[in-house]
Amino acid sequence: MKKRKRENSHSISAFVYRIFLITWRRHHSFPLLYAFSCCLLLLFVAFSLPLSPHPVNHYHYSISEEAVSVNSSSDKTKAFYVSEGEETTAHDIWSSRLSKFYYGCSKASDRFLTAEMKTHGNRYLLIATSGGLNQQRTGITDAVVVAYILNATLVVPKLDQKSFWKDTSDFSEIFDVDWFISFLSKDVKIIKQLPMKGGRVLTPYRMRVPRKCTPKCYENRVLPIFKKKHAIQLGKFDYRLSNKVDMDLQKLRCRVNYHALKFTDPILEMGKKLVERMRMKNNHFIALHLRFEADMLAFSGCYYGGGEKEWIELGAIRKRWSSLHQKNPDKERRQGRCPLTPEEVGLLLRSLGFRSDIHIYVASGEVYGGEETLRPLKALFPNFHSKETLASKEELAPFSSFSSRMAALDFIVCDESDVFVTNNNGNMARMLAGRRRYFGHKPTIRPNAKKLYRLFLNRHNTTWEEFASKVHTYQIGFMGEPNEVKPGRGEFHENPSSCICEDSDAKSGGNPSPHSHANEDQEQNNSRNIASDATDELLAEDDYKQDWSDMDYVENRIGAQGNGSLYKSTLIKTDQPELEELFSD
């Protein structure tokens, strides 16, 4: 059709031009006709010039109501009405059909030496964690494994009380310290504080190790120090243990993370209340880690169409960090490194079959843009809840002044949810993804942001049915199913393959065997080959490059940026060895 219109246009212009030539040659004889032809030619040229192209608009975080449900005015032939869709079965939407074939397994093998057999009486290891709750959790988990590698007694870890969150809580105020010590007593000897020597408490020697330090790395760097010093404290202890460790050490990681690290009773009780109140509203619910706060957007280097106001506000926040370099916001979004807007998250979920009457628990700080930003998401899912709406101020008072305790409440509700949705690739997302795999492969949805970017950008040029179909296709491998390819590319806490075993009876069509996660009484030999294969694949992918979403706040690096422009998008260089994991909690 467009080609035919162009051909007609060329024919008309040729005809007008011929009249002009004829009258020009004979303008003395036909002056009026000549003048008329000149005017006609000028008018035709003016109207045939293409209109100036519209400026490219960035996607804005604040969307009008019409964008949610009304068809685009630029294309009247297609309607983008968000449909409720057909009733989806619980099997399709609330659970993994393959989960019955797999279970978490972390029992030690017969060749794994016990703490009593290998601990040296004069070696004490201390670690100083960094970051928020879930980043610290990675450090605690790996500290137990490192103590085992070094044949040392572990002193209960110190929690980070100085970085961005400024949480004064100690280990025993977040985790059940007695349970932690007793559960791991056969693996690693753990004490609450350093012993006295000569009437004085031992003074630990402070040092650091590189990121992803292997067992050989610890043997070469730390063991020689133990010959001179009886106590060593490792600082900034997060992601300081490589994924390249053997099967038994990986399983020790799982015993620590999924069994030994239990929240204190007050946190567990409040978390249970929040879950019960969500269940009272509906049998099923979604938990969403939205992560759309101003600091997150500022550090990501992404742009959401807020114009000069957004550049100034987020630029001022970026000045808190030093050692930043510029990033192209459009490139970051194209490569899937920007959090989805709340509306985009809502469209994703509706496309996957979640109806508007579903109840959503949102784990989030203060969303950038406030209620205006949340309005499209609430229009799609009116049943919108948080710990602040489910509990009174009096109930939250013991926790509200402590960021880690509040994060622990969100962690519990997200873990107990039927479906968990994460809008970033940070520590909380990874920790919960791995935990939900270990305890039955409960669905965990991570947006395939790289593929979804253009789909969201051009959604008004398609129908809802076409849009939803493409979302389903793009999300294959991003739904928390067993053995799916994950964007984390082998990060252990997200995909604990060594601790996931296959139920051969269930897979062959027999009755699934009962499995106790507390006792881990499974047949180790039946699952050894499967887990070993998974580990080989995991180790081959260990050296992937992390992006901004894997990082956490930079400890003690909040300061003036200098006189640089507020309009520059900046990010921390991910190859700096001393930077913390950012924006995970």
GUDO-127898 format. One record per residue (C-alpha): residue in three letters; x, y, z. Coordinates in steps of 0.1 Angstrom, whole numbers, padded with zeros to 4 digits, always signed. Layout:
! residues N
ALAXYZ...
***
This chain:
! residues 585
MET+0000+0000+0000LYS+0028+0024+0010LYS+0046+0016-0023ARG+0015+0023-0044LYS+0011+0057-0026ARG+0047+0066-0034GLU+0042+0057-0071ASN+0010+0079-0073SER+0029+0108-0057HIS+0057+0105-0082SER+0032+0105-0111ILE+0014+0136-0099SER+0047+0154-0094ALA+0058+0145-0129PHE+0025+0157-0144VAL+0028+0191-0126TYR+0064+0194-0137ARG+0055+0189-0174ILE+0028+0216-0172PHE+0055+0239-0157LEU+0079+0232-0186ILE+0053+0237-0212THR+0041+0270-0198TRP+0076+0282-0191ARG+0085+0277-0228ARG+0053+0295-0238HIS+0049+0320-0210HIS+0047+0349-0234SER+0016+0334-0249PHE+0000+0320-0217PRO+0011+0343-0188LEU-0019+0333-0166LEU-0013+0296-0171TYR+0024+0300-0164ALA+0017+0318-0131PHE-0009+0292-0121SER+0015+0263-0128CYS+0043+0280-0107CYS+0019+0283-0078LEU+0007+0247-0082LEU+0043+0234-0082LEU+0053+0254-0051LEU+0022+0242-0032PHE+0029+0206-0042VAL+0065+0208-0031ALA+0056+0223+0003PHE+0030+0196+0011SER+0051+0167-0001LEU+0080+0175+0022PRO+0082+0149+0050LEU+0073+0161+0085SER+0102+0167+0109PRO+0108+0135+0129HIS+0096+0135+0165PRO+0124+0136+0191VAL+0132+0104+0207ASN+0115+0101+0241HIS+0129+0081+0270TYR+0105+0058+0288HIS+0092+0076+0318TYR+0085+0060+0351SER+0052+0079+0355ILE+0026+0066+0331SER-0010+0078+0325GLU-0039+0055+0332GLU-0047+0054+0295ALA-0013+0036+0289VAL-0026+0007+0310SER-0058+0000+0293VAL-0066+0022+0263ASN-0055+0016+0227SER-0028+0037+0212SER-0039+0067+0193SER-0011+0062+0168ASP-0024+0029+0156LYS-0062+0025+0156THR-0061-0009+0141LYS-0046-0025+0172ALA-0059-0024+0207PHE-0036-0028+0238TYR-0062-0037+0263VAL-0048-0055+0293SER-0069-0086+0294GLU-0078-0107+0324GLY-0073-0137+0302GLU-0087-0172+0306GLU-0087-0188+0340THR-0053-0203+0346THR-0049-0235+0365ALA-0030-0235+0398HIS-0006-0261+0383ASP+0005-0237+0356ILE+0009-0206+0376TRP+0016-0214+0413SER+0040-0243+0411SER+0067-0260+0391ARG+0055-0293+0375LEU+0091-0306+0377SER+0097-0298+0414LYS+0085-0333+0425PHE+0116-0348+0408TYR+0141-0328+0428TYR+0149-0320+0464GLY+0175-0303+0485CYS+0203-0325+0498SER+0232-0313+0519LYS+0243-0342+0540ALA+0280-0347+0543SER+0297-0377+0527ASP+0315-0403+0547ARG+0349-0389+0537PHE+0341-0355+0552LEU+0361-0351+0584THR+0344-0338+0615ALA+0354-0308+0635GLU+0366-0330+0663MET+0390-0347+0640LYS+0405-0317+0622THR+0403-0285+0644HIS+0435-0271+0657GLY+0432-0259+0693ASN+0452-0227+0689ARG+0437-0213+0656TYR+0409-0188+0658LEU+0393-0172+0628LEU+0372-0140+0630ILE+0355-0123+0601ALA+0340-0088+0596THR+0310-0088+0574SER+0300-0060+0551GLY+0268-0046+0535GLY+0232-0053+0543LEU+0215-0084+0557ASN+0218-0107+0527GLN+0253-0096+0518GLN+0264-0104+0553ARG+0247-0137+0551THR+0270-0147+0522GLY+0300-0137+0543ILE+0288-0158+0573THR+0281-0188+0551ASP+0315-0187+0535ALA+0333-0180+0568VAL+0322-0214+0582VAL+0336-0231+0551VAL+0369-0211+0554ALA+0372-0221+0590TYR+0369-0257+0580ILE+0395-0253+0552LEU+0419-0237+0577ASN+0412-0262+0605ALA+0403-0233+0627THR+0377-0224+0654LEU+0353-0198+0642VAL+0343-0169+0664VAL+0307-0158+0659PRO+0309-0133+0631LYS+0306-0095+0637LEU+0279-0078+0616ASP+0286-0046+0597GLN+0274-0017+0617LYS+0291+0012+0598SER+0281+0011+0562PHE+0251+0027+0545TRP+0224+0009+0566LYS+0239+0020+0600ASP+0223-0010+0617THR+0236-0015+0653SER+0223-0051+0655ASP+0247-0078+0664PHE+0246-0115+0653SER+0225-0127+0682GLU+0198-0100+0675ILE+0193-0112+0640PHE+0201-0150+0641ASP+0196-0176+0668VAL+0233-0179+0678ASP+0229-0210+0700TRP+0212-0229+0672PHE+0239-0217+0648ILE+0266-0231+0670SER+0249-0264+0679PHE+0237-0272+0643LEU+0272-0269+0629SER+0291-0285+0659LYS+0300-0316+0639ASP+0314-0295+0610VAL+0332-0265+0626LYS+0338-0256+0661ILE+0323-0222+0668ILE+0326-0200+0699LYS+0310-0167+0709GLN+0342-0148+0717LEU+0380-0151+0718PRO+0394-0169+0748MET+0418-0154+0773LYS+0455-0160+0772GLY+0478-0148+0800GLY+0450-0129+0815ARG+0442-0110+0783VAL+0419-0116+0754LEU+0438-0125+0723THR+0443-0096+0698PRO+0436-0108+0663TYR+0459-0101+0634ARG+0439-0082+0607MET+0442-0089+0570ARG+0422-0093+0538VAL+0421-0119+0511PRO+0412-0115+0474ARG+0376-0120+0462LYS+0368-0155+0452CYS+0398-0169+0470THR+0402-0207+0464PRO+0410-0232+0492LYS+0446-0232+0479CYS+0446-0194+0481TYR+0436-0196+0518GLU+0463-0222+0525ASN+0490-0201+0508ARG+0480-0167+0523VAL+0464-0174+0557LEU+0479-0206+0570PRO+0515-0192+0572ILE+0501-0163+0594PHE+0486-0189+0618LYS+0521-0201+0625LYS+0529-0168+0641LYS+0495-0155+0652HIS+0468-0176+0669ALA+0439-0153+0659ILE+0433-0138+0625GLN+0405-0115+0615LEU+0395-0113+0578GLY+0380-0079+0569LYS+0354-0070+0543PHE+0344-0106+0542ASP+0319-0109+0514TYR+0323-0131+0483ARG+0358-0140+0495LEU+0354-0177+0488SER+0355-0191+0452ASN+0328-0212+0438LYS+0355-0236+0428VAL+0354-0258+0459ASP+0347-0295+0461MET+0313-0311+0466ASP+0315-0315+0504LEU+0324-0279+0509GLN+0295-0268+0487LYS+0271-0289+0508LEU+0286-0274+0539ARG+0276-0240+0525CYS+0241-0253+0521ARG+0239-0266+0557VAL+0250-0232+0569ASN+0227-0211+0547TYR+0196-0232+0547HIS+0196-0247+0581ALA+0221-0231+0606LEU+0212-0195+0599LYS+0178-0192+0616PHE+0163-0159+0625THR+0156-0151+0662ASP+0122-0160+0676PRO+0109-0123+0676ILE+0117-0119+0639LEU+0103-0154+0631GLU+0070-0147+0650MET+0065-0113+0633GLY+0073-0127+0599LYS+0048-0156+0605LYS+0021-0130+0614LEU+0027-0112+0581VAL+0025-0144+0562GLU-0007-0155+0580ARG-0024-0121+0572MET-0015-0125+0536ARG-0030-0161+0536MET-0062-0148+0552LYS-0067-0125+0522ASN-0062-0153+0496ASN-0049-0189+0494HIS-0021-0178+0471PHE+0000-0146+0470ILE+0029-0131+0451ALA+0059-0114+0468LEU+0076-0087+0448HIS+0110-0073+0456LEU+0104-0041+0436ARG+0137-0022+0443PHE+0128+0011+0426GLU+0142+0035+0452ALA+0160+0067+0442ASP+0194+0053+0453MET+0190+0022+0432LEU+0181+0042+0401ALA+0209+0067+0408PHE+0236+0040+0411SER+0223+0020+0381GLY+0230+0049+0358CYS+0196+0044+0341TYR+0172+0071+0330TYR+0134+0069+0332GLY+0123+0100+0313GLY+0119+0124+0342GLY+0138+0152+0324GLU+0160+0178+0342LYS+0143+0171+0375GLU+0153+0134+0374TRP+0189+0142+0363ILE+0194+0167+0391GLU+0179+0145+0418LEU+0196+0113+0409GLY+0228+0131+0399ALA+0230+0146+0434ILE+0227+0110+0449ARG+0255+0097+0425LYS+0279+0123+0440ARG+0279+0102+0472TRP+0302+0077+0456SER+0338+0081+0444SER+0355+0060+0418LEU+0326+0062+0394HIS+0327+0062+0356GLN+0302+0073+0330LYS+0276+0049+0315ASN+0252+0053+0286PRO+0217+0050+0300ASP+0202+0038+0267LYS+0229+0011+0264GLU+0223+0000+0300ARG+0186-0005+0293ARG+0192-0023+0260GLN+0214-0047+0278GLY+0188-0054+0305ARG+0207-0037+0334CYS+0179-0014+0344PRO+0152-0023+0369LEU+0117-0025+0353THR+0093+0003+0362PRO+0065-0008+0385GLU+0041-0006+0356GLU+0063-0029+0335VAL+0064-0054+0364GLY+0027-0053+0365LEU+0023-0059+0328LEU+0048-0088+0330LEU+0028-0105+0357ARG-0005-0100+0339SER+0010-0114+0307LEU+0021-0145+0326GLY-0015-0152+0337PHE-0018-0135+0371ARG-0052-0119+0373SER-0060-0085+0388ASP-0076-0100+0419ILE-0042-0116+0430HIS-0028-0102+0463ILE+0008-0088+0461TYR+0032-0083+0490VAL+0057-0056+0480ALA+0091-0055+0497SER+0105-0021+0489GLY+0117+0011+0504GLU+0104+0045+0493VAL+0097+0043+0456TYR+0111+0070+0434GLY+0082+0092+0423GLY+0060+0079+0451GLU+0023+0071+0445GLU+0025+0086+0410THR+0050+0059+0400LEU+0030+0031+0418ARG-0003+0041+0403PRO-0001+0020+0371LEU+0010-0011+0391LYS-0019-0006+0416ALA-0043-0002+0387LEU-0032-0036+0374PHE-0031-0052+0409PRO-0053-0033+0434ASN-0047-0058+0462PHE-0014-0042+0472HIS+0003-0049+0506SER+0034-0043+0525LYS+0045-0050+0561GLU+0035-0014+0569THR-0001-0021+0557LEU-0003-0055+0573ALA+0010-0046+0608SER+0005-0017+0631LYS+0033+0008+0640GLU+0033-0008+0675GLU+0039-0042+0662LEU+0067-0030+0639ALA+0083-0008+0666PRO+0109-0034+0678PHE+0121-0037+0642SER+0115-0004+0625SER+0147+0013+0637PHE+0169-0016+0624SER+0172-0020+0587SER+0185-0056+0589ARG+0155-0067+0611MET+0131-0051+0587ALA+0149-0068+0558ALA+0146-0101+0577LEU+0108-0097+0578ASP+0106-0091+0541PHE+0129-0121+0536ILE+0105-0144+0555VAL+0074-0132+0536CYS+0091-0135+0502ASP+0104-0169+0511GLU+0070-0181+0521SER+0052-0166+0491ASP+0038-0189+0464VAL+0056-0169+0437PHE+0085-0146+0443VAL+0093-0119+0418THR+0126-0100+0418ASN+0133-0068+0399ASN+0171-0069+0403ASN+0200-0093+0404GLY+0212-0085+0439ASN+0220-0105+0470MET+0184-0108+0483ALA+0172-0120+0449ARG+0200-0146+0447MET+0196-0158+0482LEU+0159-0163+0479ALA+0162-0179+0445GLY+0186-0205+0458ARG+0166-0211+0489ARG+0134-0216+0470ARG+0151-0240+0447TYR+0165-0260+0477PHE+0131-0262+0494GLY+0110-0274+0465HIS+0116-0252+0435LYS+0089-0227+0444PRO+0085-0203+0414THR+0109-0174+0413ILE+0104-0150+0384ARG+0132-0128+0372PRO+0124-0105+0343ASN+0143-0112+0312ALA+0149-0074+0309LYS+0172-0076+0279LYS+0145-0092+0258LEU+0116-0073+0274TYR+0131-0039+0268ARG+0119-0034+0232LEU+0087-0053+0238PHE+0077-0027+0265LEU+0090+0002+0244ASN+0068-0008+0214ARG+0039-0023+0231HIS+0013+0001+0217ASN+0021-0012+0182THR+0008-0046+0190THR-0022-0063+0205TRP-0024-0076+0241GLU-0025-0112+0228GLU+0007-0107+0208PHE+0024-0089+0237ALA+0015-0116+0263SER+0026-0144+0239LYS+0060-0128+0235VAL+0064-0123+0272HIS+0057-0160+0278THR+0084-0169+0252TYR+0110-0144+0266GLN+0105-0157+0302ILE+0114-0193+0294GLY+0144-0200+0316PHE+0136-0172+0340MET+0109-0188+0361GLY+0128-0208+0387GLU+0123-0242+0371PRO+0148-0270+0377ASN+0178-0271+0354GLU+0169-0239+0336VAL+0196-0216+0323LYS+0199-0187+0347PRO+0213-0152+0341GLY+0236-0155+0371ARG+0256-0181+0352GLY+0265-0203+0380GLU+0266-0180+0411PHE+0263-0206+0438HIS+0240-0188+0462GLU+0214-0184+0434ASN+0218-0219+0420PRO+0231-0243+0446SER+0234-0272+0421SER+0256-0293+0443CYS+0228-0294+0469ILE+0199-0303+0445CYS+0194-0340+0441GLU+0171-0360+0418ASP+0144-0383+0430SER+0149-0413+0406ASP+0117-0430+0419ALA+0095-0401+0411LYS+0110-0395+0377SER+0106-0432+0368GLY+0069-0430+0376GLY+0070-0445+0411ASN+0060-0429+0443PRO+0082-0400+0454SER+0103-0407+0484PRO+0097-0386+0515HIS+0127-0362+0521SER+0134-0345+0554HIS+0154-0312+0550ALA+0161-0312+0587ASN+0178-0345+0588GLU+0189-0349+0551ASP+0185-0387+0552GLN+0187-0394+0515GLU+0206-0419+0495GLN+0238-0400+0488ASN+0251-0424+0461ASN+0220-0421+0440SER+0224-0383+0436ARG+0262-0380+0436ASN+0266-0382+0398ILE+0238-0357+0391ALA+0252-0332+0415SER+0287-0337+0403ASP+0277-0329+0367ALA+0260-0298+0379THR+0291-0288+0398ASP+0313-0293+0368GLU+0291-0270+0348LEU+0290-0245+0377LEU+0328-0243+0380ALA+0332-0237+0342GLU+0310-0207+0345ASP+0324-0192+0377ASP+0344-0164+0361TYR+0315-0144+0346LYS+0315-0106+0347GLN+0293-0091+0372ASP+0272-0060+0363TRP+0259-0032+0385SER+0230-0052+0398ASP+0253-0076+0415MET+0269-0048+0436ASP+0261-0035+0471TYR+0268-0001+0487VAL+0304+0009+0489GLU+0315+0008+0525ASN+0332+0040+0537ARG+0332+0054+0502ILE+0303+0078+0505GLY+0318+0113+0498ALA+0320+0142+0475GLN+0323+0135+0438GLY+0339+0168+0431ASN+0326+0195+0407GLY+0315+0171+0380SER+0282+0176+0362LEU+0251+0163+0378TYR+0239+0153+0344LYS+0265+0125+0340SER+0253+0090+0345THR+0279+0071+0366LEU+0286+0036+0378ILE+0312+0020+0400LYS+0337+0000+0380THR+0330-0036+0387ASP+0366-0048+0384GLN+0378-0030+0415PRO+0387-0058+0440GLU+0377-0039+0471LEU+0342-0027+0462GLU+0312-0041+0480GLU+0284-0059+0464LEU+0258-0032+0457PHE+0221-0027+0461SER+0211-0061+0472ASP+0190-0056+0503
***
